[in-house]
Amino acid sequence: MSDRKVVIVTEGGGAMGADAARKLVGEGFDLANLSSSSTGVALAAELGGIGVTGANQSNDDVKGIVKPPTGRVRRTSILVLSSLP
């Protein structure tokens, strides 16, 4: 990822999250996608972002997308919660 603005999308493998991810990447954002399925991880790769498999209800999973081990997400500009518990 670059120094561009970053959007974190939760449940990014579902229809609403995937649509939001595509739209925001099209607007120039880098993507960090949290999804409970491999669909969201594949979408992130397709869009040039990073994907993490996990749930937005897990503190550890959310921490993993906010600050992944690779350190590629430096500054988050937008958080999209596409599915709430």
Contact map, one row per residue, 1 for C-alpha under 8 A:
1111000000000000000000000000010000000000000000001000000000000000000000011000000000000
1111000000000000000000000000010000000000000000000000000000000000000000000000000000000
1111100000000000000000000000000000000000000000000000000000000000000000000100000000000
1111110000000000000000000001110000000000000000000000000000000000000000000000000000000
0011111000000000000000000001110000000000000000000000000000000000000000000011100000000
0001111100000000000000000000111100000000000000000000000000000000000000001011110000000
0000111110000000000010010000111100000000000000000000000000000000000000000001111100000
0000011111000000000000000000001111000000000000000000000000000000110000000001011100000
0000001111110000100110000000001111000000000000000000000000000000000000000000001111000
0000000111110000100000000000000011100000000000000000001100000000000000000000001111100
0000000011111100100000000000000011110001000000000000001100000000000000000000000011100
0000000011111111110010000000000011100001000000000000000000000000000000000000000001000
0000000000111110110000000000000001111111101000000000000000000000000000000000000000000
0000000000111111110000000000000000000001000000000000000000000000000000000000000000000
0000000000011111111000000000000000000000000000000000000000000000000000000000000000000
0000000000010111111100000000000000000000000000000000000000000000000000000000000001000
0000000011111111111110000000000000000000000000000000000000000000000000000000000111100
0000000000011111111111000000000000000001001000000000000000000000000000000000000000000
0000000000000011111111100000000000000000000000000000000000000000000000000000000000000
0000000010000001111111110000000000000000000000000000000000000000000000000000000100000
0000001010010000111111111000001010000000000000000000000000000000000000000000000000000
0000000000000000011111111100000000000000000000100000000000000000000000000000000000000
0000000000000000001111111110000000000000000000000000000000000000000000000000000000000
0000001000000000000111111111100000000000000000000000000000000000000000000000000000000
0000000000000000000011111111111000000000000000100000000000000000000000000000000000000
0000000000000000000001111111100000000000000000000000000000000000000000000000000000000
0000000000000000000000111111100000000000000000000000000000000000000000000000000000000
0001100000000000000000011111110000000000000000000000000000000000000000000000000000000
0001111000000000000000011111111000000000000000000000000000000000000000000000000000000
1101111000000000000000001001111100000000000000011000000000000000000000000000000000000
0000011110000000000010001000111110000000000100111100000000000000000000000000000000000
0000011110000000000000000000011111000000000100001111000000000000100000001000000000000
0000000111110000000010000000001111100001100100001111000000000000100000000000000000000
0000000111111000000000000000000111110001100000000011111100000100100000000000000000000
0000000001111000000000000000000011111111100000000011111000000000000000000000000000000
0000000000101000000000000000000001111101000000000000111000000000000000000000000000000
0000000000001000000000000000000000111111100000000000110000000000000000000000000000000
0000000000001000000000000000000000111111110000000000100000000000000000000000000000000
0000000000001000000000000000000000101111111000000000000000000000000000000000000000000
0000000000111100010000000000000011111111111100000011100000000000000000000000000000000
0000000000001000000000000000000011101111111110000111100000000000000000000000000000000
0000000000000000000000000000000000000111111111000010000000000000000000000000000000000
0000000000001000010000000000000000000011111111100010000000000000000000000000000000000
0000000000000000000000000000001110000001111111111110000000000000000000000000000000000
0000000000000000000000000000000000000000111111111110000000000000000000000000000000000
0000000000000000000000000000000000000000011111111000000000000000000000000000000000000
0000000000000000000001001000001000000000001111111000000000000000000000000000000000000
0000000000000000000000000000011000000000000111111100000000000000000000000000000000000
1000000000000000000000000000011110000000000111111110000000000000000000000000000000000
0000000000000000000000000000001110000000100110011111000000000000000000000000000000000
0000000000000000000000000000000111100001111110001111100000000000100000000000000000000
0000000000000000000000000000000111100001100000000111110000000001100000000000000000000
0000000000000000000000000000000001111101100000000011111000001000000000000000000000000
0000000000000000000000000000000001111000000000000001111101001100000000000000000000000
0000000001100000000000000000000001110000000000000000111111001100000000000000000000000
0000000001100000000000000000000001000000000000000000011111101100000000000000000000010
0000000000000000000000000000000000000000000000000000001111101100000000000000000000001
0000000000000000000000000000000000000000000000000000011111111100000000000000000000000
0000000000000000000000000000000000000000000000000000000111111110000000000000000000000
0000000000000000000000000000000000000000000000000000000001111111000000000000000000000
0000000000000000000000000000000000000000000000000000111111111111100000000000000000000
0000000000000000000000000000000001000000000000000000011111111111110000000000000000000
0000000000000000000000000000000000000000000000000000000000111111111100000000000000000
0000000000000000000000000000000000000000000000000001000000011111111110000000000000000
0000000100000000000000000000000111000000000000000011000000001111111100000000000000000
0000000100000000000000000000000000000000000000000000000000000111111100001001000000000
0000000000000000000000000000000000000000000000000000000000000011111110111100000000000
0000000000000000000000000000000000000000000000000000000000000011111111111000000000000
0000000000000000000000000000000000000000000000000000000000000001001111100000000000000
0000000000000000000000000000000000000000000000000000000000000000000111110000000000000
0000000000000000000000000000000000000000000000000000000000000000001111111100000000000
1000000000000000000000000000000000000000000000000000000000000000001101111100000000000
1000010000000000000000000000000100000000000000000000000000000000011100111111000000000
0010000000000000000000000000000000000000000000000000000000000000001000111111000000000
0000110000000000000000000000000000000000000000000000000000000000000000001111100000000
0000111100000000000000000000000000000000000000000000000000000000010000001111111000000
0000111000000000000000000000000000000000000000000000000000000000000000000011111000000
0000011100000000000000000000000000000000000000000000000000000000000000000001111100000
0000001111000000000000000000000000000000000000000000000000000000000000000001111110000
0000001111000000100100000000000000000000000000000000000000000000000000000000011111000
0000000011100000100000000000000000000000000000000000000000000000000000000000001111110
0000000011110001100000000000000000000000000000000000000000000000000000000000000111110
0000000001100000100000000000000000000000000000000000000000000000000000000000000011111
0000000000000000000000000000000000000000000000000000000100000000000000000000000011111
0000000000000000000000000000000000000000000000000000000010000000000000000000000000111
